[in-house]
Amino acid sequence: MIRTGALRCWRGAVFALPGLWMLTVVVFELVGSLGPQFVPLLAAAPVIACAVAVAAGGGRPDGHGRRLAAELERAKEIAVTAQRALLRPLPPRIDGLALAGGHLSASEGALVGGDLYDVQATPQGVRIIMGDVRGHGLPALATVAALLGSFREAAHDEGELPGVLRRLERALHRHLRERARGEHPAEAAERDRSDAEEFVTVLLLEIRDQGEVMALNCGHPWPHRLTGADGPAPAVLPTGGEPLPPLGMFPLPAELPPLALTRLLPGDALVLHTDGAEDARDAAGAFFPLTGALAEAVRAGADAAPATVVERVQDALLRHTGGLLSDDFALLALRNDRDRVPAPSRPPSLVRSCLRS
């Protein structure tokens, strides 16, 4: 009986480790009350928790094992709450736009990983970020926290979209320097010069009152557009050039003119995603057909809600991969519901918002 109780505690401790590690990183990044010297201690927190769990459960009766298991379950709940506070659930509507987001993590035990997205209503318009940190899973979470925290402030503080991007660049470099000094103080100078190994693809959008969509793109996949039948004829929207390099690889150029990407008419929608969708493969090595999955997602109805599109594409991706993801995957759908016109009588058509020149 004692051995069985210890086994339960051990399984509970192992299962709770990702959540406990996640919690320490999120608290460190969001609260910021600890100095870099505490990074090694934070990184070791799950190991310490595991050791305590094994020591406490190994020789105690079953009642104590159940109590410890309950405490571990509570720790997991707190970690889940912290993850959701980091990648917040989106409201169903913001400033006349219907929206929904979804995320699938490649790391077991984590709700979020290296992908990030957020939407903020500002006086300049609705500002959106979609990004992908190099790598995935829990190690990328601190970088996600630093960038999301910076975006949520800069989106409201900066009058122009380039100012938001420059704030993100500064936040990324500051985070990488502090992390390097905390992990390897003696090698901090050398590691500062290797920041190019850490980068983030970022797509910034600004949707203005009349539906104009302005964009700044640092190495991220361009969005797809779902166009209603009552809108302009389906067409590929020009990009006006290649995206900038991923954020962190090179300094941003002196001039950052935003690209006028398109204009969303009432009923039109955009779908943003990370490259985990296009890179996902099935058992035979075939890539996931994202464009086809989006077309199928809206085929059932002419007025598919963003939440429905996200859910159907996620289901299609999991079926394609058999539930085994090699990379994180994030999807964000938004539809212009300002001054909606009656729904069209036939399904909307799907067009890519951009192609390489």
N, C-alpha and C positions, 0 to 999 in steps of 0.2 A: 504493500500500500504506500509506504514511504517512497519507494522507488518510482511508483506511478505518479505520485504528487510531484516529485522532482522533475520527472519527464515533462509533465504539463507546464511547470514553471519554465523549464528550458525552452520548450516550444514557444511559449508566450513571449519570453525574452527575445528570442531570435526574431519572431514575427514583428516585435515592437521596435527593433533597432532602427529601421529606416525612418520611422516616425520620430523617434527620439533624436536622431541625428538631424533630421529636417527641422525639428523645433528649435534646436540650439542655433542652427545657422540663421533661421528666419529671425529669431529674437536678436541675434548679433547684428544683422544687417538693418532691420527696421528700427530697432530701438537705438542702437548706436551708443549705448552707455558704457560698453566695454572697450578697452584699448586693444590694439593689435597683439599685445603680449598674451592675450587670453585665447588667441586662435587655437594653439595646440590643445589647450584644455577643452575648448568647445568641440574640437574634432574628436577628442578621446571620450567624450561624454557617453556615446552609445556603448563603448567597450566597458566603461566603468559601470554603466547600468546593467550590462550583461553579467559582469562579475558579481555585482551585488545580488542580482536575481538568482544566479546559480548558488551563491553562498547561502542566501536566505532560504531557497527552496530545497537545497540538497538534503538537509537533515531535519526538516521540520515536518510535522504531521500534515495531513491532507487539508485541514482547515486553514492553516497558514498558507499553504500552496494556493488555495482558492482565493484567499485575500490578496496574495501577490499577483495572481492572474488578473483579478479585478483592477488592481492598481495599474498594471501594464495596459489593460484595456482602456483605462481612463487616460493614460499617457498617449495612446494612439489617437483617442478622440481629440485631445488637445492638439496633437500634431496635425490632424486633418483640418481642424479649425484654423491653425496657423497657415497651412497651405492655401486654404480658401481665402484667407485674408490677403495673401500675397497675390494670387491670380483670382481676383474677385469675380463672383458671378455677375454677368452683365444684366442691367435692367432690360425688360422686354422692349422698351421704347425710350428714346432720348432725342429731344428737340425735333420731333417729327419723323425720326428714323426708327423703323422696327429693326431689332438686331438680336443676334444670338451667337454665342461662342461655344466651342467645345475643344477639349484637349484630351489626348491619349498619351500616356507616358510609357516609354519603353522600359522603365525601371520598375521592378516589382516593389510594391509597398509605397509608391509615390504617386500622388495625384498630379503633380506638376513636375517639370524637369527643365530642359533648356529652352523651351519655347515660351514666348510671352506675347500678350496682347492686352490692350486697354482702349477705352473710348471715353473722351471727356468733352462735355459741352462747354464752349468758351465764347466770349464775345466775337471772336474771329470766325467762328463756325465750329462744327463738330470735328475734333482732332482725334486721330486713330493711330495707334502704333501696332505693328505686327513685327516680331523679331524672332531670331533663332540664334542662341548662344552656341558657340563651338562646343561640341560634345553634347551629352544629354544626361538626364537623371539628376541625382542629388548633388554631384559635384558642381553642376552649373547653376544651382539654385541661388547662390549668393550673388552671382552676376545678374541674374534675372531680378532679384530684389533691388539691387543698386539702380538698374536701368528703369524699372517701373517707378521707383520712388522719385527719380529725377524727372521722368516724363509727367507724372501727375502734378508736379509743381510747375515745370517749364511750360506745359500746355496752357496754363492760365497766365503765367507771368510774361511770356514772350509774345510780342505783337506780330512777329513774322515767323513762318515755319522754319526758315534756316536757323533762327535763334534756338528753336527747340532742338534741332539736330546737334548744334554745337554744345548745348548743355548736356546732351546725352554722351557726346564724345568726352567731355571733361569728366563726367561721372564715371564712365568706364575706366579711364586712365587712373583716376583717383582710387577707384576700388582695386584695380590690379596692383597699384603701388602699395597700398595698405596691406593687401593680402600677401604680397611678396615679402614685405618687411616683417609681417607677423610670422610667416612660415620659416623664413631663412634670413634673419637680420644681417648676418655677416655677408650674405651674397645679394643684398637688396639692390645695390647699384648695378650689378651684372644682370640681375633678373629684370630690372626696369628696362634694360635695353632689349629684352626678349619679349616685350609686350605684343609684338606682331604675331606671336604664336597664339594669342588669345584675341578672337574677333567675334563680332556679332553682325549678322545680316539684319538690316532694319528697313522697314517700309513705313514712311510717315505719310498720312493723308489728311487733308483738310477739306471738309465738305461745307461749302458756303450756303447762304440762304437760298439762292436760286438753283442749287444743285451742282454748281461747278465743283469739280474735284481736282485739287492741287496735290502734287505728289513730290516727295523726295525719296529716292531709293538708293540704299547702300547694299548692293549685292543680293537683294531679296527677290523671290519670285513675284512677278507682277500679278495683280488680281484678275479674276474672271468677272465678266459682266453678264448678268441675266437681263435681257431686254424684252419688254412687253411687246405684244403684237401691235399695240397702238402707237408705239414709239417709232423712231427712225428705222430704216431698213437695217437688218443685221450687217455689221461690218467690223473688221478688225480695227481697233483704235491704235493709231501710231504712238510710239513711245517717244519719238524725238531724240533718240540716242540710247546708248547703253547705260545701265545703272553705274553709280559710283562704286568703288571697291567697298567690301564690308567694313563696318566701323571698327577701328582699332588697328587695321593693317597699315594704313598710311594716314597722315594728317589730312583733314578736310581741306579742299581748295578754298582760296580766298573768296571766290564768287560761288554762290549756291542758289542759282535761280530755280524756283520750284517749277515743275512741269505741269501744264494744264492737261490733265489726263483725259477727262471726259466731262460730260454733264449728265447727271442722273435726272431723268424725267420722272414724274410721279409713277410709281409702280416698278421702276427699274431697280436693280439690285447689284451689289458688288459682293464677291466672295474672295476673301483674303485667306491665304494658307501658308504653311511652312513647307520646306522641301521634303519633310517626312512623308508627305502624301505621294508626290511624284516619284520618290525613290523606293517606295515600298514594293516588295516583290512577293509573288506567290511561290509555292514549292518548286515550280518549274523554272523560276527565274524571271517570269514576265512582270513588267512594271504595272503598277496600279493605274488604270485608265481614269484619271481624275476628271477630265473633261466629260467623258461618257457618264461617269457617276453623277456629275452635276446635272447633266441633261436628264438622266433617269430620275433624279430626285425631284425635278419640277414637272416631269411628264404626267404625273398622276393628277395634277391640278394646275390651273392657269395662275392661281394666286397663292402658291406655296409659301408658307410663312418661313422666315429665316430659321427658326428653331427646327422646323420640319426638314429643311434642307440640310442643316448640320447633322441632325440625327440620322438621316438616310445615308449621307456620305460616310459617316463614321461606321455605320453598320456594313456598308459595302466594303470599306477598307478592311474591317476585321474579317469579313468572309473571304476576301481576296488573300489575306496573309495567314488565314487560319488562326487568328488571334495572337500571332507571334510578330511583334514589332521590333525592328532593328533600330528605329529612331523615333523620337517624339514626333507627335503630329498635332498641329493646332489649326483650327478652322474658325473663321469669323465671317458671318453673313449679315449684311445690312440692306434694307430696302427703303427707298424713298416713299414715305407715306404722307408727305406734305401735299395737301390738296388732291387727295386720291380721286382718280376717275373710275368709272365702273370697270370691273374686271373684264379683260378681253375674252372673246369666245373661244379662242384656241390657245394652247400652251405657249408660254414664252419661249423664244429661241435662245440658245446659249452661244455666246461668242467669246473668244479670248480677248482680253483687254489690251494685249500687246503681243508682239512677236519680235524676235531679234531682227535687226536690220540686215 
